[in-house]
Amino acid sequence: MNVVETLDKTYIKVEKKLNINYKEKQLYEFIKRILDLLFSIIALVIAVPIILVTCILVRLESKGNPIYSQERLGKNGRKFSVYKIRSMYTDAEKNGPQWAGKNDNRVTKIGKFIRKTRIDELPQLFNILKGEMSIVGPRPEREYFIEKFSKDIPNFKQRLLVIPGLTGYAQINGGYDITPLEKLELDLKYIENRGVIEDFKIMLKTVKIVLTGNGAR
């Protein structure tokens, strides 16, 4: 049985456990997609100049393409390429995939700023337009780390039950330096309580973080 079939069955169990009405779920998903499209189109008008200026600064500090893509797993384990502004040196993973940590010495000077303000995530507005991501949801992770963490945390793959997001409950309450288990706990809390109002709360707090750099450890 592949990961999609396994997750589909798990999703049914979770939906029954949470007693979510199917029609309510459909309505929420429809509203969420409309909001995703409207938000990403409007945000891109503002974000494109910021992305261009940031890319120039990144390129001035270190060699290499300032924009990079990386394969991630989306809803039900479907693979897609996520876009980001590079915040680390180009040889950051010369020794293989590494989990980003607090005060990571692979992060450039401009990288520290754009990670703190989440500017490095702005190119993912294109992922949202394509329907690969949503405004709010668990952060999309690499297959390597999902498989690695699943060995010690059996239900880690439950993060794949919903469409991944540009921002999310775990990001605004945990930041970059939380453990995989902490991230899972926060993501599952969002999955259980997700809704239009909850999404708006997360979006508002994200705006505060982007503007002030505060609000997440």
N, C-alpha and C positions, 0 to 999 in steps of 0.2 A: 504494500500500500504506500503510495507516494505522499509527500508532505501536504499537498493540496487536499487529498481525500481525508487524511487524518485530521487536518484542521477544520474541514467542513463538518465532520462528525463532532469534533470538539465544540465548534461554534453552535451547533444545534443544542448541545447539552448546556452550554453557557446561556443561551437565549431562554431555554426552559427554566433554568435555575433562577434567572433574573426576572422571569415572568414578563418579558417584553412583548407587547402586542405587535403582530407582524405588520399590520397596516400603519401603526404608529412608527415602526422602524422604517418602513418604506418612505413615509412622509418626511421623516428626519433626514434620511439619506438624500432625498430629492432636494430639500431645502439646503442641505449642506453643500451639495454640488453647485447649485445656483449661486450661493454665497461665495464659494470657491472661485467660480468664474468671474463674478463681479469684482471681488477683492483683488484677484491676481491681475486683472486688466488695469484697474485703477492704480494699483501699487506699482506696476511695471512702469507706468508713465513717470512716477516719482523716482523709482529705483534705478532706472537705466543710467542717468547721469552719475548717481552715487556709485554704481557698479563700475562705470568707466574710470572715474577718478581713483577709486580704490585699486583697480587693476594696474593703473599707472604707478601708484605708490608701491604696490607689491613688487612690480617688475623693477623699480628703481633700487629696492632693497636687496632683492635676490634674483638670481637667474631662473629661467623656466617660465612656462605658460602660467599666467596668473589665474586662469580658469581651468579647472580640471573636472573630469567626470569619474565616477567610481560606481561599480556595480553594487546594488543593494537589493534587499528582498522587500517586496511590498505585500499587499494583502494576499493571504493564502500562499505566501512564499513565491510569488511571481517576481521574476528578476527585472530590474530596470536600471538605467544609468542616472545617478543623481548628480546635479551640477553644483559646484561650490567655488568660491573665491579661495585660492590657496592661502592658508594661514601658516603653513609649515615650510621648511626648506625642502627642496625637491628630492633630497636623499633621505627623507624622514623615515622611510621604511626599507632602508637598505639591508636591514637584518630581519626582514619579514614583518607581517602585520603586527601592530602594537596598539593596545588600548590607550587612548589619550588620557593623561592624568593631570592633576593640578601642578602648576609650575613646570609644565613639560618643556624641556630645553630644545625640543625640535621646533617650537613655535617661534616665528620671527617677531620682531618688534611691532610691526604694523599688524601682524597676525594676532598678537595679544589684544590689541584694540578692537579689531573686527570680530574676534570671537566673543569678547565681552559685550559688545553691542549687537551681536548676531548679524552684522553686515555680511559676513562670509556666507550666510545662508540665502541671501537675496536671489541668486540665480535659480533657486529652486522654485521661484514663481513660474518658471517655464514648465517645470514638472507638474505643477498644479494645473496649469492650462491643459496639459496633455492628459490629465486624469490619473496620473501615476501617484500623485500625492494630494493631500488636502491641506487646508490652512492649519487645522488642529488634528493632532493624532500622535501616536508614539513615533519617535524618530526612527527612520529606516536604518537598519543595521546591515552590515556585511554578513554574508552567509558563513564565512570563516568563524566570526565571533558568535553567531547564533548557534552553530553546531558545537563550538567550544564550551559556551556557557550552559548549553542544554545538558551536557554531561553531568554537571554538578547541580543544575537547577532544572529539573525535569519539565516544568511548565513554562520555561522561558519562551518557547515558540508561541505561546498564547498572545504575545505582542503582535503576531501576524494576523490576528483575527479581524483587524480593521485596517483601513487605508492609513498609511503613515502620514505624518504631518510636518509642516514647516516649523511649527512650534507645538508645544504640548505641555501637559500637566507636569511631567517629569522634568522638562527643561526649565520651567519657571520656578519650580520648587526644589530642584536639585542642582542644576547646572552641569558643567562638564566633568566634575570630579567625584561623582557618586559611583558606587559600586554597581555591578550588573544586577545584583539582587535588589538593591534599593531602587534602581531604575525600573525593574520589573514590577515591584510593589506599587510604585507610583503610576505606571502605565496601566496596570490592571484596575487600579482605583478609578482611573479615567474611563476605561472601557465599561466598567460597571455603571458609571454615573453619567455617561456621555449624553449630550443633548444640546439643543440650540443655545440655551441660556448658559450652560457650562462652557461651551465653546466661546461665547462672547466674553465671559469672565477671563478666560485664558488669553484671548486676543488682547484685551485691555491691559492686562498685566504685562504681556509681551511688549506692547508699545511703550510702557513705562520703562522697561528694561532697556529697550533700544535707545530711548531718548536720554536716559540717565546713567545707564550702565549698572544700575543697582537693582536689587530684587531677586537675585539668584546667587548662590554661593559658588 
